[in-house]
């Protein structure tokens, strides 16, 4: 949570953006993020790619059908004799050695339909299983990406709430500083206050004004980040319509979710590596495929006076492919073993992160309660010192210190609310199945 304080310290914004301001609820922000976020859309396209890869593996079951139409003209002895033979127009005179050796120009038009049907391809079966597991993993990754964008949008919205709350605090601090400056000026004119004390009050007013001016760009940065998550244009300054208040405490009895989408995705990814390893092992087995063709021939275009067919089966076995397949099998086995170790490591890290988040939530609640008490004490201290200062019973430096402390305690209080809400959202993200 260390990154929160620098944001909080500079989120002091004055009114007057120079840009149109859009009021936005958290519900609207989440809806637009789910509809327009580019990271979610990219993850969805990756899932579609994997679906396409999986559908390609249907080729191990479905036939491959090709249709071709060719036309040739030749005086090549072998081609000319074969063309006439296919056209079924051979006569006894075609066996004359002179005609066989020096045929006349022969034309042949052929229509051919080829069918190849896989029968047994065990490596292809496991490749299909690997592709299916990869697709299932990408589906879960897409879902987890959406969960993450929801969480990130909630966090960005809360940061924007915190920024505008800082604006309110510092505007009030500016009003108080200006009121004190007016008192100091009157006291100085009457001779009750030294020049150094008056300058100290003026410095305080200048400090608050500088903070407000500098924080304007920081508000816009927070707004731009939320707009990017929403897939929105950056020409608007977003302003939350929901107030920054602490949300009810979630059920702390929730336990670590083994069925979380990202963990299941890694499980499927490991399964994909396992099937890829099995496919490489099955590549050592023979393949059985059936094939057939039907052919039409004629010496005139778009005619088919002769036909023929061919049907057969092929049992092929690549006995030795150098050491390529051995190396590929070794590689896929190592990839599978590595994926199992990565999955176990990820589960351990997820458990540790979950346990840490639960402790963070407890700490955030305690900090919120203590910060609320400190805010009440600093407010009372400032009230007493202000009244005493008006009566000339308090030093200017003590008043300025009390005023600065009160502004800091307000900012710290709202920061604790942010931390508490953020930690609950984070814990919900970690436990979402």
C-alpha positions as CSV (number, residue, x, y, z in Angstrom):
1,X,0.0,0.0,0.0
2,X,3.0,2.3,-0.1
3,X,2.0,3.7,-3.5
4,X,-1.1,5.2,-2.0
5,X,0.5,7.9,0.1
6,X,2.4,9.8,-2.7
7,X,-0.9,9.9,-4.6
8,X,-2.7,11.2,-1.7
9,X,-0.2,13.8,-0.8
10,X,-0.5,15.4,-4.2
11,X,-4.2,15.0,-4.9
12,X,-5.2,18.6,-4.2
13,X,-7.1,20.1,-7.0
14,X,-8.7,23.5,-7.5
15,X,-11.9,24.1,-9.3
16,X,-11.7,25.0,-13.0
17,X,-10.4,22.2,-15.2
18,X,-10.4,23.8,-18.6
19,X,-12.1,20.5,-19.6
20,X,-15.6,19.1,-19.5
21,X,-16.2,17.2,-16.3
22,X,-18.3,13.9,-16.4
23,X,-19.9,12.6,-13.2
24,X,-19.5,8.8,-13.1
25,X,-20.7,6.1,-10.7
26,X,-18.7,3.0,-10.0
27,X,-21.4,0.8,-11.5
28,X,-21.1,2.8,-14.8
29,X,-17.4,2.6,-14.7
30,X,-17.5,-1.2,-14.3
31,X,-20.1,-1.7,-17.1
32,X,-18.1,0.4,-19.6
33,X,-14.8,-1.4,-18.6
34,X,-16.4,-4.8,-19.3
35,X,-17.8,-3.6,-22.6
36,X,-14.9,-1.6,-24.0
37,X,-11.7,-2.5,-22.2
38,X,-9.0,-3.4,-24.7
39,X,-7.2,-5.9,-22.5
40,X,-10.4,-7.9,-22.1
41,X,-11.0,-7.8,-25.8
42,X,-7.4,-8.9,-26.6
43,X,-7.8,-11.8,-24.2
44,X,-11.1,-12.7,-25.9
45,X,-9.3,-12.8,-29.3
46,X,-6.6,-15.0,-27.9
47,X,-9.4,-17.4,-26.8
48,X,-10.8,-17.3,-30.4
49,X,-7.3,-18.1,-31.8
50,X,-7.1,-21.1,-29.5
51,X,-10.6,-22.2,-30.6
52,X,-9.4,-22.0,-34.2
53,X,-6.4,-24.1,-33.4
54,X,-8.6,-26.7,-31.7
55,X,-11.0,-26.9,-34.6
56,X,-8.1,-27.5,-37.0
57,X,-7.4,-30.8,-35.1
58,X,-10.7,-32.2,-36.5
59,X,-8.6,-33.1,-39.5
60,X,-7.6,-36.3,-37.7
61,X,-11.3,-37.5,-38.0
62,X,-12.6,-35.8,-41.1
63,X,-11.7,-36.5,-44.7
64,X,-9.6,-34.3,-46.9
65,X,-11.3,-33.8,-50.2
66,X,-9.7,-32.1,-53.2
67,X,-11.2,-31.5,-56.7
68,X,-9.0,-30.5,-59.7
69,X,-9.5,-29.9,-63.4
70,X,-6.5,-29.9,-65.7
71,X,-5.9,-29.6,-69.4
72,X,-2.7,-30.5,-71.3
73,X,-1.5,-30.9,-74.8
74,X,1.6,-32.9,-75.6
75,X,3.6,-35.0,-78.1
76,X,5.6,-36.7,-75.3
77,X,5.3,-40.5,-76.2
78,X,4.6,-41.6,-72.7
79,X,2.1,-38.8,-71.9
80,X,0.3,-39.1,-75.3
81,X,-0.1,-42.9,-75.0
82,X,-1.3,-42.6,-71.3
83,X,-3.7,-39.8,-72.2
84,X,-5.4,-41.9,-74.9
85,X,-5.4,-44.8,-72.6
86,X,-7.2,-42.8,-69.9
87,X,-9.6,-41.5,-72.5
88,X,-10.4,-45.1,-73.6
89,X,-9.8,-44.2,-77.3
90,X,-6.8,-46.5,-78.1
91,X,-7.0,-48.5,-81.4
92,X,-4.7,-51.2,-82.8
93,X,-3.1,-48.6,-85.0
94,X,-1.9,-46.7,-81.9
95,X,0.5,-49.6,-81.2
96,X,2.4,-48.9,-84.4
97,X,6.1,-48.3,-83.2
98,X,6.3,-45.2,-85.4
99,X,3.2,-43.7,-83.7
100,X,4.4,-44.8,-80.3
101,X,7.8,-43.1,-80.8
102,X,6.5,-40.1,-82.6
103,X,2.9,-39.4,-81.6
104,X,0.9,-36.6,-83.0
105,X,-0.1,-33.8,-80.6
106,X,-2.5,-35.2,-78.0
107,X,-4.9,-33.2,-75.9
108,X,-6.3,-34.4,-72.5
109,X,-8.7,-32.8,-70.0
110,X,-9.0,-34.4,-66.6
111,X,-11.4,-34.0,-63.7
112,X,-10.1,-35.5,-60.5
113,X,-11.7,-36.0,-57.1
114,X,-9.3,-37.1,-54.3
115,X,-10.3,-38.2,-50.8
116,X,-7.9,-38.9,-48.0
117,X,-9.4,-40.3,-44.8
118,X,-7.3,-40.7,-41.6
119,X,-8.0,-43.9,-39.8
120,X,-5.4,-44.3,-37.0
121,X,-3.2,-41.4,-36.0
122,X,-2.5,-41.6,-32.3
123,X,-0.2,-38.6,-32.2
124,X,-3.0,-36.6,-33.8
125,X,-5.4,-37.7,-31.1
126,X,-3.2,-36.4,-28.3
127,X,-2.5,-33.2,-30.3
128,X,-6.2,-32.6,-30.4
129,X,-6.4,-33.1,-26.6
130,X,-3.6,-30.7,-26.1
131,X,-5.4,-28.1,-28.3
132,X,-8.6,-28.6,-26.3
133,X,-6.8,-28.1,-23.0
134,X,-5.2,-25.0,-24.4
135,X,-8.5,-23.6,-25.4
136,X,-10.1,-24.4,-22.0
137,X,-7.1,-22.6,-20.4
138,X,-7.6,-19.5,-22.6
139,X,-11.3,-19.4,-21.7
140,X,-10.4,-19.3,-18.0
141,X,-7.7,-16.8,-18.6
142,X,-10.2,-14.6,-20.4
143,X,-12.5,-14.9,-17.4
144,X,-9.7,-14.1,-15.0
145,X,-8.7,-11.1,-17.1
146,X,-12.2,-9.7,-16.7
147,X,-12.1,-10.3,-13.0
148,X,-8.8,-8.4,-12.9
149,X,-10.1,-5.5,-14.9
150,X,-13.1,-5.3,-12.5
151,X,-10.7,-5.1,-9.6
152,X,-8.4,-2.6,-11.3
153,X,-11.4,-0.4,-12.3
154,X,-12.6,-0.5,-8.7
155,X,-9.2,0.5,-7.5
156,X,-8.9,3.3,-10.0
157,X,-12.3,4.6,-9.1
158,X,-11.4,4.6,-5.4
159,X,-8.2,6.5,-6.2
160,X,-10.3,9.1,-8.0
161,X,-12.6,9.3,-5.0
162,X,-9.6,9.8,-2.8
163,X,-8.2,12.5,-5.0
164,X,-11.4,14.5,-4.9
165,X,-11.7,14.0,-1.2
166,X,-8.2,15.5,-0.9
167,X,-9.4,18.4,-3.0
168,X,-12.2,19.0,-0.5
169,X,-9.9,18.8,2.5
170,X,-7.4,21.3,1.0
171,X,-10.0,23.7,-0.1
172,X,-11.2,23.8,3.5
173,X,-7.5,24.2,4.6
174,X,-7.1,27.1,2.2
175,X,-10.2,28.8,3.6
176,X,-8.9,28.3,7.2
177,X,-5.5,29.6,6.2
178,X,-6.9,32.7,4.5
179,X,-9.1,33.4,7.6
180,X,-6.1,33.1,9.8
181,X,-4.2,35.4,7.5
182,X,-6.9,38.0,7.8
183,X,-6.7,37.8,11.6
184,X,-2.9,38.0,11.5
185,X,-3.1,41.1,9.2
186,X,-5.5,42.8,11.6
187,X,-3.3,42.0,14.6
188,X,-0.2,43.2,12.8
189,X,-1.8,46.5,11.9
190,X,-2.8,47.0,15.6
191,X,0.7,46.2,16.6
192,X,-0.1,42.9,18.4
193,X,1.8,40.7,15.9
194,X,5.3,40.7,14.6
195,X,6.2,40.8,11.0
196,X,7.8,37.3,11.1
197,X,4.6,35.8,12.4
198,X,2.6,37.5,9.6
199,X,5.0,36.1,7.0
200,X,4.7,32.6,8.5
201,X,0.9,32.8,8.0
202,X,1.4,34.1,4.4
203,X,3.8,31.2,3.7
204,X,1.1,28.7,4.9
205,X,-1.4,30.2,2.5
206,X,1.0,30.0,-0.4
207,X,1.9,26.4,0.4
208,X,-1.8,25.3,0.2
209,X,-2.3,27.3,-3.1
210,X,0.8,25.6,-4.6
211,X,-0.5,22.2,-3.5
212,X,-3.8,22.8,-5.2
213,X,-2.3,24.0,-8.4
214,X,0.2,21.2,-8.7
215,X,-2.4,18.5,-7.9
216,X,-4.6,19.5,-10.8
217,X,-2.6,17.5,-13.3
218,X,-2.5,14.6,-10.9
219,X,-6.3,14.5,-10.8
220,X,-6.3,14.4,-14.6
221,X,-3.8,11.5,-14.6
222,X,-6.0,9.5,-12.3
223,X,-9.0,10.4,-14.5
224,X,-7.1,9.3,-17.7
225,X,-6.1,6.0,-16.1
226,X,-9.7,5.2,-15.3
227,X,-10.8,6.3,-18.8
228,X,-8.2,3.9,-20.3
229,X,-9.6,1.0,-18.3
230,X,-13.1,2.0,-19.5
231,X,-11.9,2.2,-23.1
232,X,-13.2,5.8,-23.1
233,X,-12.0,9.1,-24.7
234,X,-9.4,11.1,-22.7
235,X,-10.9,14.5,-23.4
236,X,-13.2,14.4,-20.3
237,X,-12.2,14.8,-16.7
238,X,-14.0,12.1,-14.7
239,X,-15.5,12.8,-11.3
240,X,-16.9,10.1,-9.1
241,X,-20.6,10.5,-8.1
242,X,-20.2,8.0,-5.3
243,X,-18.7,9.2,-2.0
244,X,-15.6,7.8,-0.4
245,X,-17.0,5.8,2.6
246,X,-15.9,2.6,4.2
247,X,-17.8,-0.4,2.9
248,X,-19.2,-3.1,5.2
249,X,-16.6,-5.7,6.2
250,X,-16.7,-8.8,4.0
251,X,-16.9,-12.4,5.3
252,X,-13.5,-13.1,6.7
253,X,-14.3,-16.8,6.9
254,X,-13.7,-17.1,3.2
255,X,-10.9,-19.5,2.4
256,X,-8.4,-19.8,-0.4
257,X,-10.1,-20.7,-3.6
258,X,-8.7,-23.7,-5.3
259,X,-11.2,-23.3,-8.2
260,X,-10.1,-19.8,-9.0
261,X,-10.1,-19.2,-12.8
262,X,-6.3,-18.4,-13.1
263,X,-5.4,-21.6,-11.1
264,X,-7.7,-23.8,-13.2
265,X,-6.2,-22.1,-16.3
266,X,-2.7,-23.1,-15.3
267,X,-4.0,-26.7,-14.6
268,X,-5.4,-26.9,-18.1
269,X,-2.2,-25.5,-19.5
270,X,-0.2,-28.2,-17.7
271,X,-2.7,-30.7,-19.1
272,X,-1.9,-29.4,-22.6
273,X,1.8,-29.9,-22.1
274,X,1.1,-33.4,-20.9
275,X,-0.9,-34.3,-24.0
276,X,1.8,-32.7,-26.2
277,X,4.3,-35.0,-24.6
278,X,2.1,-38.0,-25.2
279,X,1.6,-36.9,-28.8
280,X,5.4,-36.8,-29.3
281,X,5.7,-40.3,-27.9
282,X,2.9,-41.6,-30.1
283,X,4.7,-40.2,-33.1
284,X,6.9,-43.4,-33.0
285,X,3.8,-45.5,-33.9
286,X,2.7,-46.1,-37.5
287,X,-0.2,-44.2,-39.1
288,X,-3.0,-45.8,-41.0
289,X,-4.8,-43.7,-43.7
290,X,-7.3,-44.5,-46.5
291,X,-7.3,-42.8,-49.8
292,X,-9.3,-42.8,-53.0
293,X,-9.8,-40.9,-56.2
294,X,-12.4,-40.7,-59.0
295,X,-11.2,-39.4,-62.4
296,X,-12.9,-38.2,-65.6
297,X,-11.1,-37.8,-69.0
298,X,-11.8,-36.5,-72.4
299,X,-9.9,-34.9,-75.3
300,X,-12.5,-32.0,-75.4
301,X,-12.9,-29.4,-72.7
302,X,-15.8,-29.9,-70.3
303,X,-16.5,-33.4,-71.6
304,X,-16.1,-36.7,-69.7
305,X,-16.5,-39.8,-71.8
306,X,-14.0,-41.9,-69.8
307,X,-13.7,-42.4,-66.0
308,X,-11.9,-44.5,-63.5
309,X,-11.4,-44.8,-59.7
310,X,-8.7,-45.8,-57.3
311,X,-9.2,-46.9,-53.6
312,X,-6.5,-48.0,-51.2
313,X,-5.0,-47.8,-47.7
314,X,-1.6,-46.8,-46.5
315,X,0.3,-47.9,-43.4
316,X,3.3,-45.6,-42.9
317,X,5.9,-45.8,-40.2
318,X,8.8,-43.3,-40.0
319,X,11.2,-45.7,-38.3
320,X,14.1,-43.3,-37.8
321,X,14.1,-39.5,-38.3
322,X,17.7,-39.0,-37.1
323,X,17.5,-37.9,-33.5
324,X,14.8,-35.3,-34.1
325,X,11.9,-37.1,-32.5
326,X,14.0,-38.3,-29.5
327,X,15.0,-34.7,-28.9
328,X,11.4,-33.4,-29.4
329,X,10.1,-36.0,-26.9
330,X,12.7,-35.0,-24.4
331,X,11.8,-31.4,-24.8
332,X,8.1,-31.9,-24.4
333,X,8.6,-34.0,-21.3
334,X,10.7,-31.3,-19.7
335,X,8.1,-28.7,-20.6
336,X,5.4,-30.8,-19.0
337,X,7.5,-31.4,-15.8
338,X,8.2,-27.6,-15.7
339,X,4.5,-26.8,-16.0
340,X,3.7,-29.0,-13.1
341,X,6.3,-27.3,-10.9
342,X,5.1,-23.8,-12.0
343,X,1.5,-24.8,-11.1
344,X,2.6,-25.9,-7.6
345,X,4.6,-22.8,-7.2
346,X,1.7,-20.6,-8.3
347,X,-0.6,-22.3,-5.8
348,X,1.8,-21.7,-3.0
349,X,2.2,-18.1,-4.0
350,X,-1.6,-17.7,-4.2
351,X,-2.1,-19.1,-0.8
352,X,0.6,-16.8,0.7
353,X,-0.9,-13.8,-1.1
354,X,-4.4,-14.7,0.3
355,X,-3.2,-15.1,3.8
356,X,-1.3,-11.8,3.6
357,X,-4.4,-10.0,2.2
358,X,-6.5,-11.2,5.2
359,X,-3.9,-9.8,7.6
360,X,-3.8,-6.6,5.5
361,X,-7.6,-6.2,5.9
362,X,-7.4,-6.6,9.7
363,X,-4.5,-4.0,9.8
364,X,-6.5,-1.6,7.6
365,X,-9.5,-1.8,9.9
366,X,-7.3,-1.1,12.9
367,X,-5.6,1.8,11.2
368,X,-9.0,3.2,10.1
369,X,-10.2,3.3,13.7
370,X,-7.1,4.8,15.1
371,X,-7.0,7.4,12.3
372,X,-10.6,8.4,13.0
373,X,-9.7,8.9,16.7
374,X,-6.6,11.0,15.7
375,X,-8.7,13.1,13.4
376,X,-11.2,13.9,16.2
377,X,-8.3,14.9,18.5
378,X,-6.6,17.1,16.0
379,X,-9.9,18.8,15.2
380,X,-10.5,19.6,18.8
381,X,-6.9,20.8,19.2
382,X,-7.2,23.2,16.3
383,X,-10.5,24.5,17.6
384,X,-9.0,25.3,21.0
385,X,-5.9,26.9,19.5
386,X,-7.9,29.0,17.1
387,X,-10.0,30.4,19.9
388,X,-7.0,31.2,22.0
389,X,-5.2,32.8,19.0
390,X,-8.2,35.1,18.5
391,X,-7.8,36.2,22.1
392,X,-4.0,36.7,21.7
393,X,-3.2,33.8,24.0
394,X,-1.6,31.4,21.4
395,X,1.5,31.7,19.3
396,X,1.2,31.9,15.5
397,X,3.6,29.0,15.0
398,X,1.4,26.7,17.3
399,X,-1.7,27.7,15.4
400,X,-0.1,26.9,12.0
401,X,1.2,23.6,13.3
402,X,-2.3,22.6,14.6
403,X,-3.8,23.7,11.3
404,X,-1.3,21.7,9.2
405,X,-1.7,18.7,11.5
406,X,-5.5,18.8,11.1
407,X,-5.3,18.8,7.3
408,X,-2.8,15.9,7.4
409,X,-5.1,13.9,9.7
410,X,-8.0,14.4,7.4
411,X,-6.0,13.2,4.5
412,X,-4.7,10.3,6.5
413,X,-8.2,9.4,7.5
414,X,-9.5,9.2,3.9
415,X,-6.4,7.4,2.9
416,X,-7.2,4.7,5.6
417,X,-10.7,4.4,4.2
418,X,-9.2,3.9,0.7
419,X,-6.8,1.3,2.1
420,X,-9.6,-0.5,3.8
421,X,-11.9,-0.5,0.7
422,X,-9.1,-1.4,-1.6
423,X,-8.0,-4.4,0.6
424,X,-11.5,-5.7,0.6
425,X,-11.7,-5.5,-3.2
426,X,-8.3,-7.2,-3.4
427,X,-9.4,-10.0,-1.1
428,X,-12.6,-10.5,-3.0
429,X,-10.5,-10.7,-6.2
430,X,-8.3,-13.4,-4.7
431,X,-11.3,-15.5,-3.5
432,X,-13.4,-15.2,-6.6
433,X,-14.0,-18.6,-8.2
